[in-house]
Amino acid sequence: EHIAVGPLTDEQSVSVLGRLLEQVGTPPSTTALRLARAAEGSPYVLGEIALYLRATRGQALPEGFSLGDLLEYRLQGLPDAALRVIEILAVAGSPLEQEVGLSAAGLGAEHRGVFTSLERLSLVRTTDVSERFAELYHDRVRSEVLRRLAPSERAARHRALAQALLSMPRPNPLAAVDHFEAAGDEDSVRRHVLVAANHASKVLAFDRAARLYERALALGVSALPEHELRARLARALANAGRAREAAVAYLCAADAAPTDSRQGLEHRLGLMQRAAAQFIQSGHYAAGSAALHEEREARDGRFPRPRRGGLRQAMLRGVRHSARPLRPPQTFCRELRERERLRFDTVWSAGIRLAMIDYAASSYASARCFADALALRDRSRAMWASALEAINLVTLPHAVFQRRADRLFAFAEALSEAGAEPYDRAFVLAARGVAECFRSNFRKSLSCLDGAIALLRASSPEARFEFSLWQTWAMIALSHLGEIRELSARARAERERGEQCHDRFVLQMTDLGRPVLALLAAGEPELVMERAEQALSWAPSDYNTQHYWHFLSRVECELYRGNFEAAWTLVTTSWALHEENHFLRVVFARDELLHTRARAAIGMASTIRTARPGRRRRNSRERLLAEARVCARRIREHGLPCGVGWSLMLEGLVNHLAGRSAAARVAFRRAQCAFDEAGMQLYREVSRYALGTLEGGQPGAEKVRAAVRFMRAQGIVEPRALVRVMAPGLPERASGLTAGA
């Protein structure tokens, strides 16, 4: 456990100084206060002042006495070797290996005892006994030593230190380049900066590596061709999680790459493909699409347009391959040629990055990669492609596709069992997690996704697009499981990372769709709307997954605020877009949309108390409730585990508004059991709340209080408002609740 200890106050400093000087007499109060303030609350400096006063027998201090005078006194009589070591340690600025310090000071191993002498004088301290690292005892000592050095002397010490660092059996080019820079030795920086940058990448210091590669470019280092140097810069930026900067660097590398040979042209196209991938994964879709289509056209492999064409081709490829038996896993052992690898990886990279943006293009890319992987017989790529194709098949609402998806998962898992790389195993596990989320098996989904994230993080510490993608699906699972505290913690951490790296993709994943439940739980619907509008402004203009999630976010916000008419208007004006873009044909998404439509209709119906006689308005209470009943029936027919509870809760709300209280209570009781079986805790408690509201009396009030306790424990600040999101139309004042609940 770390305990933060701040500086001493003036009063405490005077008291400490007085105790240290009891034997020689305490100085006058004004002098003691001046000395205490000079120490700036540092016990070490107070001890040095007391040591000086005891050595001088308390004689009067000179006017303007400072820490510099104190240090001058402490350094008097020290051997020249000790002074040089102190200056080297001051210039180093951090713990330094003693062997390096001696070499930089021009001393041999026979002078190693100088460190022990300085340690006894409390001028130096050893920070690592086993490695014999040393540093100056206090920052105030270091600053005073540096102040004493002339600029030319300081530069000479930096240069000597850099040369010593490079002369060791284990050279440290990173620190050496820093000291050459501090010495103003540009020629030496030019000679060593590329080695330092490569070393930084090797030790996973990717931000540092990027800065050094940029410095190498600025200095015109010629040890590597410009396009290779820029490509290394781009890789460092990508590994540091700075995707947009990496994309720009890859484009610059592509522009600088030679195209006078087939090999050079392939290399340039590979750089463009990486630029497109980095643009897309950072949320800069227009730039990414432009680079992607230019690269695909150069390879004569365009993605089909419009979206309907992509879905049709993906479906045809899926049907064609579903009739073919899969080869035994042991036959997937062929080494790919570079050209084959580049062609596959181009389509693969685009497909996986478009998965959360343009599902039609992603489905086409997935189907094509699966066909290519079977033909190429590369084990890793067959694993990835079969797992991704399985996800796409899971989204199709037909039993034949579900069975085919299970066979593909079994095939991918069989491939992963035979000595697969950690990334391959992690990808297959994450794919299973995504598929289970579509099937609304949320607990299994979360377990698979968390396992995949842990496996990949342990084997690949650099920033990877997959971390954000899989974390998004994990947050979707958490939101349905009702684990709001954990959801909030993850969403907050992901958003902070997105802001730090200026990563629009990460920000969109946290600011749209299911993760916004974390902000609604915190009682911040206005912030949800503000962030959702910003996130949508970064999305492609044609209707896609981001627009779908934006729609869900807005409707949930309006329900939270009790603006049922606004929620219903959003549903009716957007529904045609969901149909045209095939969201109502995607497993789980169609139930999520129907559930959203039904809740908005019920909320709207709750605002209409009586119908005018002789007129049947489009938004009459009866029509709205009939609409909700149809949605509930369709959800139940689709057969997902979450759909059982959703349909029963909708039935309960409809029956409540229709005046059938007994039937409503039965439906809510059954919904509570269904949600409990599906592991959807928050929905279970909302069902309990609804049941208690309708039951009334002491038993009903206890149910409401129990539900509210659960919500409070999950960090939900306005339980009634969140109930309004999931079960609109209930009485606003429930028995057993205080006004604040």
Summary of the structure (lengths in Angstrom):
residues: 741
radius of gyration: 33.9
end to end distance: 38.0
largest distance: 110.0
contacts: 2557
relative contact order: 0.04
helix: 73%
strand: 1%
